[in-house]
Amino acid sequence: QVQVVESGGGLVQPGGSLRLSCVASGSDFTMLDMAWYRQAPGKQRERVASIGTSGYKTYIAPVKDRFTISRDNAKNTVYLQMNSLKFEDTAVYYCKAAITPTNVYWGQGTQVTVSS
């Protein structure tokens, strides 16, 4: 069983920055593929960024060059640095830890609101 806990959400003005953190415990963190998802009201959940056990990263086009995903294996933590935030980035952000593609664990989510 893997426990996943996100933090760092909040209210920010357009153009501002936030850093989300996700701690995954209960398993060897170095063996977990990690990803950030988000779900805006009335929309489907979408994967925002991912980082594999090798450190390989992926991003969706709308956040590329604005968001950076990273991991600190010593702290069992994955981060999502979000810069130049836009109104359309408003969503609940979820962290996912994957042992295999079908053995995954989700956090409870953290709200990010971009508003002036």
N, C-alpha and C positions, 0 to 999 in steps of 0.2 A: 504494500500500500504506500502510495506516494502522497504526501501532503503538499499542496501548492497554495501559497499565500502571496497575493499582490499588494502593493502599496504605492503611494506616490501620486495618485490622481488628485484632481482639484479643479478650481476655476482659474482660467487664465485668459488674458486678452489676446486678440489676434496678433500674430507676430511674436508671441511669447514662447517660453520653453517650459517643459516639464520633463522630469525623469521618473519613469516607472521602474519599480523593482519587483522581482518575483523570486521568492525563496522556495526551493523544492527540497523536501527532506523525506527520509524513509527509504531511500535507494541510493545507489552510487551515482552521484550527480554527473560524473564524467561520462556515464553511459546513457544519459538522457538527451534526446533531441528536444530542444526547447523552441517555443514559438509564442508570439503575441498575436491575438485576434482582437477584433473589435466588432461591436454590434450597435448600430445607431437605431433610434426608434423607427419601427416600421420596416426595417431592413434586415436582411440575412446577416448572420455572423460571417465575417471575412478574415482571412489570414493577412496580417499586416507585415510581419517579418518573422524569419526563422533563423535559428543558428544550430547547426548540427554538432555532433560530438567532435568532429574534426575542426570546428570553427567556421565551416562554410556557411555563408549568409545569403539569404534571399530577402527581397523586398517587393511589395507591390508597387506599381508605377506611381500612384499618387503620393507616396511618401518617400520615394527614392530621392536621395540628396537632402532630405529634411530630417529623417529619422535614422538612428543608428542603434542596432542591436548588438549587445556584447554579453559575455558571460565571464564570471569569476568562479572558477571551479573550487577554489579554496574556501569561498563563502557560500557555495551552493546557490548562487544567485545569477539571474539573468536580468539585464537592464534594457530599457528602451528609452533612449534619449530622443526627445521630440523637440525639434526647433521649428521656428517659423510656422507656428500653429495657425490653422485656418478654421473657420466656422465648421466646415465639413469634417473636421477631425473629431468633433463632438461625438462621443459614444461611450459605452462601457467597454473597457479594455480587459481582456481575459488572457491569462497565461496558461499555456498547455505544456505539460511534460509528457514525453512519449518514450516508453521503453521499447515498444515496437509500434508499427502503424495502427495496430488495433488495441493495444494496451496503453491507454492514455489517461491522463489525469488533468482535471481543470481546477483552476482557482475560482474564487467566488466573484471576481471582477472588481474593477475600480473605475469610478466615474471620472471621465475627463470632459470638461465643459469649456468650450472656447466661446467667449462672449465679451462684447464691449459694454 
